[in-house]
């Protein structure tokens, strides 16, 4: 999914600059988080995730409005989209922080967050609600059904062997 790729890529690119620096004085870390996670890191990761969905969606909407030449288009529902995306991103970031140290995530954010993002967008843990959840449900409902796997083709007819004469054609 494009959204998944966008979220994961932005979380990887937008990881906090000092994410791998665990030598700074420790702040209170939320219970259950692995080593190195601080509240600022958590906010940076979840904020980058939210921006990775909302900002490109806003730009794509504006591009479509501009291309259409319409001047009466409704404003983009940024607030509603952000409100539905932020909890999903916070949940995904929470799962990252419970599973890996900040150093481990900083080096491989894309790889480590992708399964969580895919699971959320497929309706699993961290499933989005609100506007994004409705958009994903509508997309799933309108997607064409996956065609059944066709049966294996029948074996190709082989020419009659010399020992077995072919049947004569009917007139």
C-alpha positions as a Python dict, from the first residue, in 0.01 Angstrom:
ca = {
    (1, 'X'): (0, 0, 0),
    (2, 'X'): (117, 350, -77),
    (3, 'X'): (19, 479, 266),
    (4, 'X'): (220, 207, 437),
    (5, 'X'): (531, 282, 234),
    (6, 'X'): (493, 652, 300),
    (7, 'X'): (453, 610, 675),
    (8, 'X'): (745, 374, 708),
    (9, 'X'): (974, 579, 486),
    (10, 'X'): (901, 903, 668),
    (11, 'X'): (948, 745, 1010),
    (12, 'X'): (1288, 622, 890),
    (13, 'X'): (1393, 955, 742),
    (14, 'X'): (1248, 1165, 1022),
    (15, 'X'): (1387, 972, 1316),
    (16, 'X'): (1508, 1223, 1574),
    (17, 'X'): (1864, 1337, 1507),
    (18, 'X'): (1990, 1226, 1846),
    (19, 'X'): (1794, 903, 1844),
    (20, 'X'): (2100, 681, 1867),
    (21, 'X'): (2277, 897, 2127),
    (22, 'X'): (2205, 726, 2457),
    (23, 'X'): (2477, 918, 2645),
    (24, 'X'): (2254, 1218, 2725),
    (25, 'X'): (2104, 1239, 3073),
    (26, 'X'): (1809, 1003, 3098),
    (27, 'X'): (1459, 1139, 3128),
    (28, 'X'): (1178, 941, 3276),
    (29, 'X'): (1100, 662, 3034),
    (30, 'X'): (748, 528, 3007),
    (31, 'X'): (700, 188, 3162),
    (32, 'X'): (770, -99, 2927),
    (33, 'X'): (987, 94, 2683),
    (34, 'X'): (1326, -47, 2591),
    (35, 'X'): (1651, 134, 2665),
    (36, 'X'): (1703, 481, 2523),
    (37, 'X'): (1343, 584, 2463),
    (38, 'X'): (1247, 921, 2606),
    (39, 'X'): (922, 1111, 2576),
    (40, 'X'): (1073, 1346, 2315),
    (41, 'X'): (1181, 1049, 2100),
    (42, 'X'): (835, 897, 2124),
    (43, 'X'): (674, 1227, 2019),
    (44, 'X'): (918, 1271, 1731),
    (45, 'X'): (853, 922, 1592),
    (46, 'X'): (476, 939, 1624),
    (47, 'X'): (467, 1295, 1488),
    (48, 'X'): (675, 1193, 1185),
    (49, 'X'): (438, 905, 1123),
    (50, 'X'): (134, 1134, 1137),
    (51, 'X'): (295, 1392, 908),
    (52, 'X'): (391, 1116, 664),
    (53, 'X'): (24, 1046, 603),
    (54, 'X'): (-137, 1387, 640),
    (55, 'X'): (108, 1610, 449),
    (56, 'X'): (117, 1408, 124),
    (57, 'X'): (-262, 1364, 140),
    (58, 'X'): (-304, 1743, 167),
    (59, 'X'): (-65, 1798, -123),
    (60, 'X'): (-236, 1537, -342),
    (61, 'X'): (-574, 1697, -269),
    (62, 'X'): (-443, 2043, -355),
    (63, 'X'): (-285, 1910, -676),
    (64, 'X'): (-618, 1755, -783),
    (65, 'X'): (-805, 2078, -705),
    (66, 'X'): (-552, 2282, -902),
    (67, 'X'): (-561, 2041, -1197),
    (68, 'X'): (-941, 2051, -1204),
    (69, 'X'): (-947, 2430, -1217),
    (70, 'X'): (-1222, 2438, -957),
    (71, 'X'): (-1245, 2734, -727),
    (72, 'X'): (-1532, 2598, -519),
    (73, 'X'): (-1360, 2288, -376),
    (74, 'X'): (-1413, 2213, -10),
    (75, 'X'): (-1111, 2271, 214),
    (76, 'X'): (-902, 1965, 293),
    (77, 'X'): (-1018, 1807, 623),
    (78, 'X'): (-673, 1820, 784),
    (79, 'X'): (-796, 1829, 1144),
    (80, 'X'): (-1023, 1526, 1100),
    (81, 'X'): (-754, 1325, 921),
    (82, 'X'): (-487, 1415, 1177),
    (83, 'X'): (-721, 1314, 1461),
    (84, 'X'): (-769, 970, 1305),
    (85, 'X'): (-404, 914, 1210),
    (86, 'X'): (-233, 1029, 1532),
    (87, 'X'): (-365, 748, 1758),
    (88, 'X'): (-257, 484, 1505),
    (89, 'X'): (91, 636, 1483),
    (90, 'X'): (120, 661, 1862),
    (91, 'X'): (23, 294, 1891),
    (92, 'X'): (280, 191, 1628),
    (93, 'X'): (550, 398, 1799),
    (94, 'X'): (455, 244, 2134),
    (95, 'X'): (499, -104, 1985),
    (96, 'X'): (840, -5, 1846),
    (97, 'X'): (948, 134, 2185),
    (98, 'X'): (834, -181, 2369),
    (99, 'X'): (1006, -411, 2122),
    (100, 'X'): (1342, -249, 2044),
    (101, 'X'): (1588, -7, 2199),
    (102, 'X'): (1601, 337, 2047),
    (103, 'X'): (1942, 257, 1900),
    (104, 'X'): (1807, -56, 1728),
    (105, 'X'): (1514, 134, 1582),
    (106, 'X'): (1723, 432, 1475),
    (107, 'X'): (1941, 207, 1260),
    (108, 'X'): (1656, 7, 1102),
    (109, 'X'): (1335, 204, 1143),
    (110, 'X'): (1201, 117, 801),
    (111, 'X'): (1250, -255, 847),
    (112, 'X'): (1124, -267, 1204),
    (113, 'X'): (815, -48, 1167),
    (114, 'X'): (683, -186, 838),
    (115, 'X'): (512, -497, 986),
    (116, 'X'): (336, -284, 1248),
    (117, 'X'): (216, -36, 985),
    (118, 'X'): (96, -311, 752),
    (119, 'X'): (-89, -484, 1036),
    (120, 'X'): (-258, -158, 1138),
    (121, 'X'): (-364, -71, 785),
    (122, 'X'): (-499, -424, 737),
    (123, 'X'): (-725, -378, 1040),
    (124, 'X'): (-508, -542, 1308),
    (125, 'X'): (-344, -396, 1617),
    (126, 'X'): (-321, -13, 1597),
    (127, 'X'): (-603, -12, 1341),
    (128, 'X'): (-691, 349, 1251),
    (129, 'X'): (-1031, 485, 1337),
    (130, 'X'): (-1207, 801, 1230),
    (131, 'X'): (-1159, 935, 880),
    (132, 'X'): (-858, 718, 787),
    (133, 'X'): (-1031, 406, 919),
    (134, 'X'): (-1340, 484, 712),
    (135, 'X'): (-1129, 550, 402),
    (136, 'X'): (-950, 216, 440),
    (137, 'X'): (-1279, 29, 496),
    (138, 'X'): (-1429, 189, 184),
    (139, 'X'): (-1119, 99, -18),
    (140, 'X'): (-1140, -263, 99),
    (141, 'X'): (-1513, -280, 26),
    (142, 'X'): (-1474, -139, -324),
    (143, 'X'): (-1168, -344, -415),
    (144, 'X'): (-1240, -611, -671),
    (145, 'X'): (-1267, -958, -527),
    (146, 'X'): (-956, -1165, -567),
    (147, 'X'): (-1027, -1410, -846),
    (148, 'X'): (-1018, -1774, -756),
    (149, 'X'): (-708, -1957, -861),
    (150, 'X'): (-790, -2128, -1189),
    (151, 'X'): (-776, -2505, -1196),
    (152, 'X'): (-475, -2663, -1354),
    (153, 'X'): (-520, -2692, -1729),
    (154, 'X'): (-618, -3029, -1865),
    (155, 'X'): (-332, -3226, -2006),
    (156, 'X'): (-267, -3141, -2367),
    (157, 'X'): (-397, -3389, -2616),
    (158, 'X'): (-124, -3601, -2757),
    (159, 'X'): (-125, -3727, -3110),
    (160, 'X'): (-235, -4085, -3146),
    (161, 'X'): (48, -4329, -3121),
    (162, 'X'): (125, -4547, -3422),
    (163, 'X'): (-9, -4849, -3234),
    (164, 'X'): (-343, -4677, -3172),
    (165, 'X'): (-518, -4567, -3488),
    (166, 'X'): (-709, -4240, -3475),
    (167, 'X'): (-1087, -4261, -3492),
    (168, 'X'): (-1229, -4178, -3830),
    (169, 'X'): (-1408, -3845, -3860),
    (170, 'X'): (-1788, -3857, -3881),
    (171, 'X'): (-1941, -3750, -4209),
}
